[in-house]
Amino acid sequence: MIAYDLETEQIFDPKKHVEKILDTVSDGDVTVACWEPGQVSPNHCHPDCTEIYFCWQGGGTMRTPSGETLEVKPGSFVVHPPGEVHEYENGPERSLLFRVRYGSDMAPRFVEWPTNPEFAQDADDIAYFKANPPA
């Protein structure tokens, strides 16, 4: 059995959201993700793992390139199957999300990050999305 106090584990950074891996279990990991108001993730996917988010406090908006938009609020539970491209935009208050990933490889592939002018897609990501265009 593994137990966590999310309030104790949280770490916030005004420059970038923080994903703190709390533990690795079997074929996955458990993470606390901390978001300041307005922070936005890159559009990305995990080709070889499922990613599950549970909103503990705060909230925002989860989007996919196919046009799906979901309000994330305390108590929300979001599941992204392997390869599903998604982006999270935090709302007006700090948010604390609990994340579980499981699969053969947790590595992300990044499509774009419009809110980060320093982002550049690497050659592996370009090749991946050429072969697997976002829906």
N, C-alpha and C positions, 0 to 999 in steps of 0.2 A: 504494500500500500504506500502511496505517495500522497502527501497533502501539502498545500501551499496556502499562505496568507497573502492574497493578491495586494492588499493594502501595504504590506511590508515589502513586497518584491518590486513595487512600481518605481520606475526611474523616468523622469521627463527631461527633455532637451528642447529648448526653443528653436534650434537649428534643424532638427530632423527627428522624426518619430523613432522611438527606441523599441527594439524587439529583443528582449532578454530571454534566452533559452534557459529554462529552469531545470530541465532534465531531459535525458534521452531514454526512451522506453521502447524496447523491441524494435520495430521498424518505423520509429517516428520520434517526435519530440513534442514537448509542451513548453509554451512560451507565454510571457506576459508582454503585450504590445501597448505602449504608452504614447498617446497623441496629444499634442498641444492644439489649441484652436486653429482651424484652417489648414493644418498640414495635410498633404496629399501624397499617396504612394505612387510609384511608377505603375504604368499599365504593364502587367506581368502575368505569368502563369508558372505553374510547377508541372512540367510534363509527366513526371513519374511519381507524383504523390497527390493525395487528397489534402486539402487545407480547410480546416473548420475554425470558425470564429464564434465566440460567445461574448456579447457585450455586457460588461459588468457595470460600467458607469459611463455617462456622456453619450456619444453616438455621432453618427454622420450619415454618409451615403456611400453605398457600394454600387459600382457600375460595371457593366460588361460592354464590349464593342457591339454586341447585337442589339443594344438599346435597352437592355434590362437595367432598371434602377430600383434599388431597395433602400428604404429608410432603415438605418441601424439604430436601435435604441436599447436601453437597459432591458435585458431579457431576450434580445434577439439572438438567433442562432443561424449562422450562414455557412453553407457547405459549398466549396468549390471543388468539383471533380478534377482529376488529372487533366492538365492541358487547358482548362478554362481561363481565358484572359480576364483579369479584373483589376479594378482600381478602387481604392478607398479614399474618400475625402472626409476629414474630420469636421464636425460641426463647431458651434461657437464656444464650447467648453471643453476642458480636458476630458479625454476618454481613456478608459482602461478596458482593453480587450484581452480575453484569454484565447490562445490559439493552440490547436493540436494539428500536427501534420503527420501523415503516415504514408509509407510507400517505399519504393526501392531507392529513391534519390530525392532529397529535399531541395535541390538546386533550382533557383528561379531562372526564367528566361524573360528578358525585358524588351517590351515593344517600344515604349516611349515614356517620357516623363515631362510633359509640357510645362509643369510648374517649376522645373529645375533647369535653368539655362546651362548648367555645367554638364548635364547628362549627355553621353554619347553612347549609342548602341554599339556593342562590340561585335567582332566578326562571327563568333559562335551564335549570338542572338540573331544576327542578320540571316545567317544560314538556316537556323531553326525556323524562323517565321517565313522565309521564302518557301520552305517545304511544308509549313503548317500555318497558312495565313489565318490571322484572327477572324473569328466568325463575325 
